[in-house]
């Protein structure tokens, strides 16, 4: 069994199930695309785009944490590279743009935006480092981004 190529870099280095990753590689034989795959741990990652120097794939549902990524083509596999899959903290949120971390305690502020013209009762949420989600404000209709002032107050 030979090598399927070499992984040079994975971008981004961290991701969540459903997100896309780009695997930069060298000498990945893609002449038979039907037998090429990207593996995250023991799980196949659906390929979006494929080339001998770059592969784009979707992060599959995994146990999370640090996983090995390999390129595979038939019975040939690359040496593994490391990738971190985050655990899901909350659902039904829409990080439209610019979620923000509180520099004082590491909490993450995210938005939830409704459909055009829809006003939701709560649109801003705070997720602390333990994963606890709390409603933060209902005063911002359909927010599209967040910024923090030096004292940790949202703008």
ZIMOCOR-V365680 format. One record per residue. N is the residue number from 1. RES is the residue in three letters. PHI is phi as a letter, one per 30 degrees, with the letter a starting at -180 (NA if undefined). NEAR is the number of other ideal C-beta (glycine too) atoms within 12 Angstrom. Layout:
N | RES | PHI | NEAR
N | RES | PHI | NEAR
This chain:
1 | UNK | NA | 10
2 | UNK | c | 15
3 | UNK | d | 22
4 | UNK | d | 34
5 | UNK | k | 32
6 | UNK | b | 24
7 | UNK | d | 34
8 | UNK | c | 21
9 | UNK | a | 20
10 | UNK | b | 35
11 | UNK | b | 22
12 | UNK | d | 17
13 | UNK | d | 19
14 | UNK | b | 19
15 | UNK | a | 29
16 | UNK | b | 25
17 | UNK | e | 24
18 | UNK | j | 18
19 | UNK | d | 29
20 | UNK | c | 23
21 | UNK | b | 36
22 | UNK | c | 30
23 | UNK | c | 46
24 | UNK | d | 23
25 | UNK | b | 35
26 | UNK | b | 21
27 | UNK | i | 21
28 | UNK | d | 33
29 | UNK | d | 27
30 | UNK | c | 28
31 | UNK | d | 16
32 | UNK | b | 15
33 | UNK | e | 17
34 | UNK | d | 11
35 | UNK | c | 17
36 | UNK | c | 33
37 | UNK | a | 32
38 | UNK | c | 43
39 | UNK | c | 31
40 | UNK | c | 39
41 | UNK | i | 24
42 | UNK | c | 16
43 | UNK | c | 25
44 | UNK | d | 21
45 | UNK | c | 38
46 | UNK | e | 24
47 | UNK | d | 30
48 | UNK | c | 18
49 | UNK | b | 20
50 | UNK | b | 29
51 | UNK | a | 23
52 | UNK | d | 22
53 | UNK | c | 22
54 | UNK | a | 26
55 | UNK | b | 42
56 | UNK | c | 23
57 | UNK | b | 36
58 | UNK | c | 26
59 | UNK | d | 35
60 | UNK | d | 29
61 | UNK | d | 21
62 | UNK | b | 29
63 | UNK | d | 16
64 | UNK | i | 22
65 | UNK | i | 15
66 | UNK | d | 18
67 | UNK | b | 31
68 | UNK | d | 26
69 | UNK | c | 42
70 | UNK | b | 35
71 | UNK | c | 43
72 | UNK | b | 37
73 | UNK | b | 31
74 | UNK | i | 19
75 | UNK | c | 11
76 | UNK | c | 23
77 | UNK | b | 26
78 | UNK | d | 32
79 | UNK | d | 21
80 | UNK | d | 23
81 | UNK | b | 29
82 | UNK | c | 19
83 | UNK | b | 36
84 | UNK | c | 25
85 | UNK | c | 32
86 | UNK | d | 25
87 | UNK | c | 18
88 | UNK | d | 20
89 | UNK | c | 24
90 | UNK | a | 25
91 | UNK | c | 15
92 | UNK | i | 16
93 | UNK | c | 28
94 | UNK | b | 23
95 | UNK | d | 27
96 | UNK | e | 19
97 | UNK | a | 15
98 | UNK | h | 18
99 | UNK | d | 28
100 | UNK | b | 28
101 | UNK | c | 21
102 | UNK | d | 25
103 | UNK | d | 16
104 | UNK | d | 14
105 | UNK | b | 15
106 | UNK | i | 16
107 | UNK | d | 28
108 | UNK | c | 32
109 | UNK | c | 37
110 | UNK | b | 36
111 | UNK | c | 36
112 | UNK | b | 34
113 | UNK | c | 27
114 | UNK | d | 21
115 | UNK | d | 11
116 | UNK | e | 8
117 | UNK | i | 9
118 | UNK | d | 13
119 | UNK | c | 17
120 | UNK | c | 24
121 | UNK | d | 14
122 | UNK | b | 24
123 | UNK | b | 30
124 | UNK | b | 37
125 | UNK | b | 34
126 | UNK | c | 32
127 | UNK | c | 32
128 | UNK | d | 20
129 | UNK | d | 14
130 | UNK | d | 14
131 | UNK | j | 16
132 | UNK | d | 14
133 | UNK | c | 23
134 | UNK | b | 19
135 | UNK | d | 22
136 | UNK | c | 29
137 | UNK | a | 23
138 | UNK | b | 17
139 | UNK | c | 15
140 | UNK | c | 26
141 | UNK | d | 21
142 | UNK | h | 22
143 | UNK | d | 33
144 | UNK | b | 20
145 | UNK | a | 22
146 | UNK | b | 33
147 | UNK | b | 20
148 | UNK | c | 24
149 | UNK | d | 13
150 | UNK | e | 10
151 | UNK | d | 10
152 | UNK | i | 20
153 | UNK | d | 16
154 | UNK | d | 28
155 | UNK | c | 17
